[in-house]
Amino acid sequence: MVQWGAKMKDDKTIRRDTVDLTDSRETRKANFVVLAGLDIGRKYDVENDEMYIGRNEMCEIFVDDEDVSRIHAKIESTTNYVYIEDLGSTNGTLVNGEKIKRHQLQDGDRIQVGSVTVLKFNYVDEIEDSFNEQLYNAANKDYLTQVYNKKYFIDRLKMEFSYSKRHDAPLSLMIFDIDFFKKINDTFGHLAGDSLLKQFATTIDQTKRQEDLFARYGGEEFILLLRNTDLETAISIGDKIRKKIESTQFTLDKKQVPVTVSIGISVLAKDNFQDYHDLIRAADKQLYRAKEKGRNQIQHTQDQKDANIKLNLVK
């Protein structure tokens, strides 16, 4: 039993002047955090004098919701205050439940645009900002590769699939699998395998289009969603990625190791898939067809029947 009153020989606490980490009044900054809707937890820092909220992908705060106008509202930042102004949107902008035309934002205000998206306005210091960022990453990012995780991807896929169906717009799905990954693990060890996965994810993340959604799907499988992209374009993008992986020298234990990737593509077009599960299954079938045909290649489909074929798994 520890005798707290006794002097402990191994007590070597360092004596120093303690800086108050909570006194951050001079470094507090304004931001918005998504409370409800797509991408819950994502934050948007107020960094410019003007920012825009809307369905246009050029908006700093992009809200993918049909109830939101393309350029819905404007954020105006001055030295002392931040304002929000509705830009004549179809369904209006609400702050704390009331429609506004222009409003000076206060810490904690809740802004609703559309029927499902709610943003919270905050003034945060570095500690709070870092904490919020870590929470968001823990919920939505893969811990190893730091690309989006499977849960986040599926949530987005559900919405994109429904959107594409309603608007009769093409939606392409691409599944990647590193060729002979088990052999790499067996040869170099699992730590080296983890290093390869990180290098692989970074390479694809830097090669894909900015607007495409990239995630780790599981193990050595990754997945890419390409909005408003037809089969021909998806094949072209997939082949660009395949060639990039093939030409990249990956480093494992200070050795240059060649790596190739097999790719399966499925495309939603003309209501050819019933739900997003079918789209994934069809791409998965094409992935393993690429494996069966010799790896380091792309196989693709727009056929619903490919979603129902039993897979002969090949690694």
DOMIPA-446886 format. One record per residue (C-alpha): residue in three letters; residue number from 1; x, y, z. Coordinates in steps of 0.25 Angstrom, whole numbers, plus 5000, padded with zeros to 4 digits. Last residue first. Layout:
+---------+-----+------+------+------+
: residuo : num :   xx :   yy :   zz :
+---------+-----+------+------+------+
:     ala : NUM :    X :    Y :    Z :
...
+---------+-----+------+------+------+
***
This chain:
+---------+-----+------+------+------+
: residuo : num :   xx :   yy :   zz :
+---------+-----+------+------+------+
:     lys : 315 : 4978 : 4946 : 4781 :
:     val : 314 : 4967 : 4939 : 4773 :
:     leu : 313 : 4953 : 4938 : 4779 :
:     asn : 312 : 4943 : 4930 : 4770 :
:     leu : 311 : 4931 : 4940 : 4772 :
:     lys : 310 : 4917 : 4936 : 4770 :
:     ile : 309 : 4910 : 4944 : 4759 :
:     asn : 308 : 4898 : 4953 : 4764 :
:     ala : 307 : 4904 : 4966 : 4762 :
:     asp : 306 : 4910 : 4962 : 4748 :
:     lys : 305 : 4895 : 4960 : 4744 :
:     gln : 304 : 4893 : 4976 : 4745 :
:     asp : 303 : 4902 : 4978 : 4733 :
:     gln : 302 : 4910 : 4991 : 4732 :
:     thr : 301 : 4923 : 4984 : 4733 :
:     his : 300 : 4938 : 4986 : 4734 :
:     gln : 299 : 4951 : 4979 : 4735 :
:     ile : 298 : 4964 : 4986 : 4737 :
:     gln : 297 : 4979 : 4980 : 4737 :
:     asn : 296 : 4991 : 4977 : 4745 :
:     arg : 295 : 4986 : 4963 : 4748 :
:     gly : 294 : 4986 : 4951 : 4739 :
:     lys : 293 : 4972 : 4948 : 4734 :
:     glu : 292 : 4967 : 4942 : 4747 :
:     lys : 291 : 4972 : 4955 : 4755 :
:     ala : 290 : 4964 : 4964 : 4745 :
:     arg : 289 : 4952 : 4955 : 4747 :
:     tyr : 288 : 4954 : 4957 : 4762 :
:     leu : 287 : 4953 : 4972 : 4760 :
:     gln : 286 : 4941 : 4970 : 4750 :
:     lys : 285 : 4933 : 4962 : 4761 :
:     asp : 284 : 4936 : 4973 : 4771 :
:     ala : 283 : 4931 : 4984 : 4762 :
:     ala : 282 : 4918 : 4976 : 4760 :
:     arg : 281 : 4917 : 4974 : 4775 :
:     ile : 280 : 4919 : 4989 : 4778 :
:     leu : 279 : 4908 : 4993 : 4768 :
:     asp : 278 : 4898 : 4982 : 4773 :
:     his : 277 : 4900 : 4987 : 4787 :
:     tyr : 276 : 4897 : 5002 : 4782 :
:     asp : 275 : 4883 : 4998 : 4778 :
:     gln : 274 : 4875 : 4993 : 4766 :
:     phe : 273 : 4886 : 4994 : 4755 :
:     asn : 272 : 4883 : 4997 : 4740 :
:     asp : 271 : 4875 : 5010 : 4743 :
:     lys : 270 : 4881 : 5016 : 4730 :
:     ala : 269 : 4895 : 5016 : 4735 :
:     leu : 268 : 4901 : 5012 : 4748 :
:     val : 267 : 4916 : 5007 : 4744 :
:     ser : 266 : 4924 : 4996 : 4749 :
:     ile : 265 : 4939 : 4996 : 4749 :
:     gly : 264 : 4949 : 4985 : 4754 :
:     ile : 263 : 4964 : 4988 : 4756 :
:     ser : 262 : 4976 : 4980 : 4758 :
:     val : 261 : 4989 : 4986 : 4763 :
:     thr : 260 : 5004 : 4985 : 4761 :
:     val : 259 : 5016 : 4987 : 4770 :
:     pro : 258 : 5031 : 4988 : 4767 :
:     val : 257 : 5039 : 4988 : 4780 :
:     gln : 256 : 5051 : 4997 : 4782 :
:     lys : 255 : 5058 : 4993 : 4795 :
:     lys : 254 : 5061 : 5001 : 4807 :
:     asp : 253 : 5052 : 4992 : 4815 :
:     leu : 252 : 5041 : 4994 : 4806 :
:     thr : 251 : 5041 : 5005 : 4796 :
:     phe : 250 : 5031 : 5006 : 4785 :
:     gln : 249 : 5036 : 5009 : 4771 :
:     thr : 248 : 5025 : 5015 : 4763 :
:     ser : 247 : 5023 : 5011 : 4748 :
:     glu : 246 : 5012 : 5000 : 4751 :
:     ile : 245 : 5005 : 5009 : 4761 :
:     lys : 244 : 5004 : 5021 : 4751 :
:     lys : 243 : 5000 : 5011 : 4739 :
:     arg : 242 : 4988 : 5006 : 4747 :
:     ile : 241 : 4984 : 5020 : 4751 :
:     lys : 240 : 4984 : 5025 : 4737 :
:     asp : 239 : 4977 : 5012 : 4733 :
:     gly : 238 : 4966 : 5015 : 4743 :
:     ile : 237 : 4964 : 5029 : 4738 :
:     ser : 236 : 4962 : 5024 : 4724 :
:     ile : 235 : 4953 : 5013 : 4728 :
:     ala : 234 : 4945 : 5023 : 4736 :
:     thr : 233 : 4944 : 5032 : 4724 :
:     glu : 232 : 4939 : 5021 : 4715 :
:     leu : 231 : 4929 : 5016 : 4725 :
:     asp : 230 : 4922 : 5029 : 4728 :
:     thr : 229 : 4926 : 5039 : 4740 :
:     asn : 228 : 4915 : 5048 : 4747 :
:     arg : 227 : 4921 : 5044 : 4760 :
:     leu : 226 : 4934 : 5035 : 4761 :
:     leu : 225 : 4934 : 5027 : 4773 :
:     leu : 224 : 4948 : 5020 : 4777 :
:     ile : 223 : 4950 : 5008 : 4785 :
:     phe : 222 : 4962 : 5001 : 4792 :
:     glu : 221 : 4966 : 4987 : 4795 :
:     glu : 220 : 4978 : 4983 : 4802 :
:     gly : 219 : 4971 : 4979 : 4815 :
:     gly : 218 : 4958 : 4986 : 4814 :
:     tyr : 217 : 4950 : 4997 : 4806 :
:     arg : 216 : 4961 : 5008 : 4808 :
:     ala : 215 : 4954 : 5021 : 4802 :
:     phe : 214 : 4955 : 5030 : 4790 :
:     leu : 213 : 4944 : 5040 : 4786 :
:     asp : 212 : 4946 : 5047 : 4773 :
:     glu : 211 : 4945 : 5062 : 4772 :
:     gln : 210 : 4960 : 5064 : 4772 :
:     arg : 209 : 4963 : 5054 : 4761 :
:     lys : 208 : 4971 : 5043 : 4764 :
:     thr : 207 : 4986 : 5043 : 4763 :
:     gln : 206 : 4990 : 5049 : 4777 :
:     asp : 205 : 4980 : 5040 : 4785 :
:     ile : 204 : 4985 : 5028 : 4776 :
:     thr : 203 : 5000 : 5030 : 4780 :
:     thr : 202 : 4996 : 5033 : 4795 :
:     ala : 201 : 4988 : 5020 : 4796 :
:     phe : 200 : 4999 : 5012 : 4790 :
:     gln : 199 : 5010 : 5018 : 4799 :
:     lys : 198 : 5001 : 5015 : 4812 :
:     leu : 197 : 4998 : 5001 : 4807 :
:     leu : 196 : 5013 : 4999 : 4805 :
:     ser : 195 : 5016 : 5003 : 4819 :
:     asp : 194 : 5006 : 4994 : 4825 :
:     gly : 193 : 5012 : 4982 : 4817 :
:     ala : 192 : 5026 : 4986 : 4822 :
:     leu : 191 : 5020 : 4985 : 4836 :
:     his : 190 : 5014 : 4972 : 4832 :
:     gly : 189 : 5027 : 4965 : 4828 :
:     phe : 188 : 5036 : 4967 : 4816 :
:     thr : 187 : 5034 : 4953 : 4809 :
:     asp : 186 : 5021 : 4948 : 4815 :
:     asn : 185 : 5015 : 4962 : 4814 :
:     ile : 184 : 5019 : 4964 : 4799 :
:     lys : 183 : 5014 : 4950 : 4796 :
:     lys : 182 : 5001 : 4953 : 4802 :
:     phe : 181 : 5000 : 4966 : 4794 :
:     phe : 180 : 5001 : 4958 : 4781 :
:     asp : 179 : 4994 : 4969 : 4773 :
:     ile : 178 : 4989 : 4981 : 4780 :
:     asp : 177 : 4974 : 4981 : 4779 :
:     phe : 176 : 4966 : 4993 : 4774 :
:     ile : 175 : 4951 : 4995 : 4773 :
:     met : 174 : 4945 : 5005 : 4763 :
:     leu : 173 : 4931 : 5011 : 4764 :
:     ser : 172 : 4925 : 5019 : 4753 :
:     leu : 171 : 4912 : 5028 : 4753 :
:     pro : 170 : 4905 : 5032 : 4741 :
:     ala : 169 : 4894 : 5042 : 4742 :
:     asp : 168 : 4879 : 5039 : 4741 :
:     his : 167 : 4875 : 5050 : 4750 :
:     arg : 166 : 4868 : 5042 : 4760 :
:     lys : 165 : 4877 : 5030 : 4759 :
:     ser : 164 : 4889 : 5038 : 4760 :
:     tyr : 163 : 4884 : 5045 : 4773 :
:     ser : 162 : 4881 : 5032 : 4779 :
:     phe : 161 : 4894 : 5026 : 4776 :
:     glu : 160 : 4901 : 5038 : 4781 :
:     met : 159 : 4894 : 5038 : 4794 :
:     lys : 158 : 4896 : 5023 : 4797 :
:     leu : 157 : 4911 : 5024 : 4792 :
:     arg : 156 : 4913 : 5035 : 4802 :
:     asp : 155 : 4909 : 5026 : 4814 :
:     ile : 154 : 4917 : 5015 : 4808 :
:     phe : 153 : 4930 : 5023 : 4807 :
:     tyr : 152 : 4929 : 5028 : 4821 :
:     lys : 151 : 4927 : 5014 : 4826 :
:     lys : 150 : 4938 : 5009 : 4818 :
:     asn : 149 : 4949 : 5018 : 4823 :
:     tyr : 148 : 4954 : 5031 : 4816 :
:     val : 147 : 4968 : 5033 : 4813 :
:     gln : 146 : 4978 : 5034 : 4825 :
:     thr : 145 : 4986 : 5021 : 4821 :
:     leu : 144 : 4987 : 5014 : 4835 :
:     tyr : 143 : 4975 : 5020 : 4843 :
:     asp : 142 : 4965 : 5020 : 4832 :
:     lys : 141 : 4958 : 5033 : 4832 :
:     asn : 140 : 4943 : 5036 : 4836 :
:     ala : 139 : 4941 : 5035 : 4851 :
:     ala : 138 : 4955 : 5036 : 4856 :
:     asn : 137 : 4958 : 5047 : 4846 :
:     tyr : 136 : 4946 : 5055 : 4851 :
:     leu : 135 : 4949 : 5054 : 4865 :
:     gln : 134 : 4964 : 5058 : 4863 :
:     glu : 133 : 4960 : 5070 : 4855 :
:     asn : 132 : 4950 : 5074 : 4867 :
:     phe : 131 : 4961 : 5072 : 4877 :
:     ser : 130 : 4971 : 5080 : 4868 :
:     asp : 129 : 4961 : 5092 : 4867 :
:     glu : 128 : 4958 : 5091 : 4882 :
:     ile : 127 : 4973 : 5092 : 4886 :
:     glu : 126 : 4976 : 5103 : 4876 :
:     asp : 125 : 4965 : 5112 : 4880 :
:     val : 124 : 4951 : 5112 : 4875 :
:     tyr : 123 : 4940 : 5122 : 4871 :
:     asn : 122 : 4928 : 5114 : 4866 :
:     phe : 121 : 4917 : 5114 : 4856 :
:     lys : 120 : 4909 : 5101 : 4856 :
:     leu : 119 : 4904 : 5096 : 4842 :
:     val : 118 : 4891 : 5089 : 4840 :
:     thr : 117 : 4888 : 5081 : 4827 :
:     val : 116 : 4876 : 5073 : 4825 :
:     ser : 115 : 4864 : 5081 : 4819 :
:     gly : 114 : 4872 : 5092 : 4812 :
:     val : 113 : 4882 : 5101 : 4819 :
:     gln : 112 : 4881 : 5102 : 4834 :
:     ile : 111 : 4890 : 5110 : 4842 :
:     arg : 110 : 4892 : 5108 : 4857 :
:     asp : 109 : 4899 : 5119 : 4865 :
:     gly : 108 : 4909 : 5115 : 4876 :
:     asp : 107 : 4918 : 5127 : 4876 :
:     gln : 106 : 4909 : 5139 : 4870 :
:     leu : 105 : 4907 : 5141 : 4855 :
:     gln : 104 : 4903 : 5155 : 4851 :
:     his : 103 : 4891 : 5152 : 4842 :
:     arg : 102 : 4886 : 5156 : 4828 :
:     lys : 101 : 4873 : 5152 : 4821 :
:     ile : 100 : 4869 : 5142 : 4832 :
:     lys :  99 : 4859 : 5131 : 4834 :
:     glu :  98 : 4858 : 5127 : 4849 :
:     gly :  97 : 4861 : 5113 : 4855 :
:     asn :  96 : 4874 : 5117 : 4861 :
:     val :  95 : 4879 : 5123 : 4848 :
:     leu :  94 : 4871 : 5119 : 4836 :
:     thr :  93 : 4874 : 5121 : 4821 :
:     gly :  92 : 4863 : 5121 : 4811 :
:     asn :  91 : 4857 : 5111 : 4802 :
:     thr :  90 : 4859 : 5116 : 4788 :
:     ser :  89 : 4872 : 5124 : 4792 :
:     gly :  88 : 4871 : 5140 : 4790 :
:     leu :  87 : 4886 : 5141 : 4794 :
:     asp :  86 : 4884 : 5139 : 4809 :
:     glu :  85 : 4894 : 5147 : 4817 :
:     ile :  84 : 4903 : 5142 : 4828 :
:     tyr :  83 : 4912 : 5151 : 4836 :
:     val :  82 : 4925 : 5150 : 4844 :
:     tyr :  81 : 4930 : 5160 : 4853 :
:     asn :  80 : 4942 : 5167 : 4859 :
:     thr :  79 : 4952 : 5169 : 4847 :
:     thr :  78 : 4942 : 5166 : 4837 :
:     ser :  77 : 4937 : 5153 : 4831 :
:     glu :  76 : 4926 : 5151 : 4821 :
:     ile :  75 : 4919 : 5138 : 4819 :
:     lys :  74 : 4910 : 5137 : 4807 :
:     ala :  73 : 4898 : 5129 : 4805 :
:     his :  72 : 4891 : 5119 : 4795 :
:     ile :  71 : 4900 : 5119 : 4782 :
:     arg :  70 : 4894 : 5106 : 4775 :
:     ser :  69 : 4882 : 5107 : 4784 :
:     val :  68 : 4880 : 5096 : 4795 :
:     asp :  67 : 4868 : 5087 : 4795 :
:     glu :  66 : 4875 : 5078 : 4785 :
:     asp :  65 : 4886 : 5075 : 4795 :
:     asp :  64 : 4901 : 5073 : 4793 :
:     val :  63 : 4905 : 5085 : 4802 :
:     phe :  62 : 4919 : 5091 : 4798 :
:     ile :  61 : 4925 : 5101 : 4808 :
:     glu :  60 : 4936 : 5108 : 4800 :
:     cys :  59 : 4926 : 5108 : 4788 :
:     met :  58 : 4932 : 5104 : 4775 :
:     glu :  57 : 4924 : 5091 : 4776 :
:     asn :  56 : 4911 : 5098 : 4774 :
:     arg :  55 : 4901 : 5093 : 4783 :
:     gly :  54 : 4903 : 5105 : 4793 :
:     ile :  53 : 4910 : 5112 : 4804 :
:     tyr :  52 : 4920 : 5124 : 4800 :
:     met :  51 : 4932 : 5130 : 4806 :
:     glu :  50 : 4936 : 5145 : 4807 :
:     asp :  49 : 4947 : 5152 : 4815 :
:     asn :  48 : 4955 : 5138 : 4815 :
:     glu :  47 : 4960 : 5128 : 4825 :
:     val :  46 : 4947 : 5124 : 4832 :
:     asp :  45 : 4951 : 5110 : 4835 :
:     tyr :  44 : 4941 : 5099 : 4830 :
:     lys :  43 : 4939 : 5087 : 4839 :
:     arg :  42 : 4934 : 5073 : 4836 :
:     gly :  41 : 4927 : 5066 : 4848 :
:     ile :  40 : 4916 : 5061 : 4840 :
:     asp :  39 : 4919 : 5059 : 4825 :
:     leu :  38 : 4906 : 5060 : 4819 :
:     gly :  37 : 4894 : 5065 : 4828 :
:     ala :  36 : 4894 : 5069 : 4842 :
:     leu :  35 : 4904 : 5076 : 4851 :
:     val :  34 : 4914 : 5081 : 4841 :
:     val :  33 : 4925 : 5090 : 4848 :
:     phe :  32 : 4927 : 5104 : 4844 :
:     asn :  31 : 4939 : 5112 : 4848 :
:     ala :  30 : 4944 : 5125 : 4854 :
:     lys :  29 : 4957 : 5127 : 4861 :
:     arg :  28 : 4963 : 5128 : 4875 :
:     thr :  27 : 4977 : 5131 : 4875 :
:     glu :  26 : 4977 : 5144 : 4884 :
:     arg :  25 : 4968 : 5138 : 4894 :
:     ser :  24 : 4976 : 5126 : 4896 :
:     asp :  23 : 4978 : 5125 : 4911 :
:     thr :  22 : 4975 : 5110 : 4912 :
:     leu :  21 : 4990 : 5106 : 4910 :
:     asp :  20 : 4994 : 5114 : 4923 :
:     val :  19 : 5009 : 5113 : 4922 :
:     thr :  18 : 5016 : 5106 : 4934 :
:     asp :  17 : 5029 : 5111 : 4939 :
:     arg :  16 : 5038 : 5099 : 4942 :
:     arg :  15 : 5041 : 5088 : 4952 :
:     ile :  14 : 5043 : 5074 : 4946 :
:     thr :  13 : 5036 : 5063 : 4954 :
:     lys :  12 : 5047 : 5053 : 4959 :
:     asp :  11 : 5039 : 5045 : 4969 :
:     asp :  10 : 5047 : 5032 : 4970 :
:     lys :   9 : 5051 : 5033 : 4984 :
:     met :   8 : 5037 : 5035 : 4989 :
:     lys :   7 : 5036 : 5044 : 5002 :
:     ala :   6 : 5025 : 5038 : 5011 :
:     gly :   5 : 5012 : 5044 : 5013 :
:     trp :   4 : 5005 : 5037 : 5001 :
:     gln :   3 : 5008 : 5023 : 5008 :
:     val :   2 : 5006 : 5014 : 4996 :
:     met :   1 : 5000 : 5000 : 5000 :
+---------+-----+------+------+------+
***
